[in-house]
Amino acid sequence: MTQNAIATELIDRYDIAGPRYTSYPTAPNFSDDFPQVDLLNAMARSARLQRPLSLYFHLPFCESLCYYCGCNKVVTHNRSRVIAYLNRLEQEMADYRALSSGRRKVKQLHWGGGTPTYLNVDEMRLLMQMTRRHFHLTDDDSGDYAIEIHPGQTNVTVIPVLRELGFNRISMGVQDFDAKVQEAVNRRNSIEEVTALCDAVRENNFRSLNMDLIYGLPLQTAESFARTLQVLMTLRPDRISLFNYAHMPDKFKGQRLIKVAELPAPQQKMDIFSQAIATLTQAGYVHIGMDHFALPNDDLAVAQREGHLHRNFQGYSTYSDCDLLGFGVSSISAVGNVYWQNSRCINDYQNKLDEGRLPVEKGYRLSADDEIRRWVINQLICHYQLRFADIEDRFSVDPLTYFADQLEELEELSGDGLVVVNHRGIHITEVGKLLVRRICMVFDAYLPRQSVQYSKVI
């Protein structure tokens, strides 16, 4: 059987829906009946331990709708809404500062969206001033402070301002350089615009530049995406995120504007992804995991080599020792063994704060079993391997007994060449790396009783 035939057979067998495992348990398991005492207890434990912090700010506003987008966003030209939202963010920060105790170091900060650069320069300065009032941001550039930008809607004059504000990493949502693909998803940014921004990022000594691409968009072909990759290689960002487009129009209304007939078939998507992996690895990038790539000296690649790569709600991260506080509509926090998510409706979010309440909509406190499975999934998705001795040392359980059913389920995946299982542990093969989400699903105790719409793993 040829390699392509093998790939086709595996796609037919494993092209199923499943979580991306930015957390375990995943967000659909969060409860609307989440008791606030769990949040308060988690914050109190975190304060006692004085763990460093990771802060995420969700800035939902956008000038236009990108049809593929599954993020929580507010498309509006009413820019007066920004200040009202920032005032609520400061109230939320004040509430959490009161629960945090002390001036704990913020190792990681991230502005996501939406389109964070929807804010004008004065509004950006204001938000950073608010943050510094309530939290201890580093002044020595040692933290990982990142912002997402839309290259088609960001002027190069903003780049030095972002550096001045303390950002040292930029994530640029390019998605695709092909004009027809951009037209099909209503997301436009020219090669010239992106190049000018890249030049400005480097001139202003940012530590790292990430570019996001999406495969599986309408009108994409292996040939057209090869041209996008050629342009990308000339720009040579430090990190590349190559996301799989998940077409779920019942869940995301904007996706109904995409013509289904123009979407590439699963085998075409795999051809695009396989080609991208080959192109990027030949160009010297390390395949970190799933959809992330980095140059060998980038912090992500170093963290993976040193064994402390982590995965959280923003994707792969180098800061596994931080408690994550999320601010803004729909943001998720992860503190110790407790998760909680803010209201996903901006009006609900703002009204709760106006009423003097935390804007929490739902949450989850992990059980002992959840913590074991979370660690196992993190090892597999970050490092492609799992040592049974590490489970025993960390959790005082016999993994061969504890995961007897899961190890039996892995036999089929082993027979297909996705994993190697022996008495020492689990090793994911090169082919298996493309289907790591499916492998992690074996250890998910909640999937059998869920009726949730996830994206497909390919």
Summary of the structure (lengths in Angstrom):
residues: 458
radius of gyration: 21.7
end to end distance: 21.5
largest distance: 65.1
contacts: 1460
relative contact order: 0.15
helix: 45%
strand: 21%
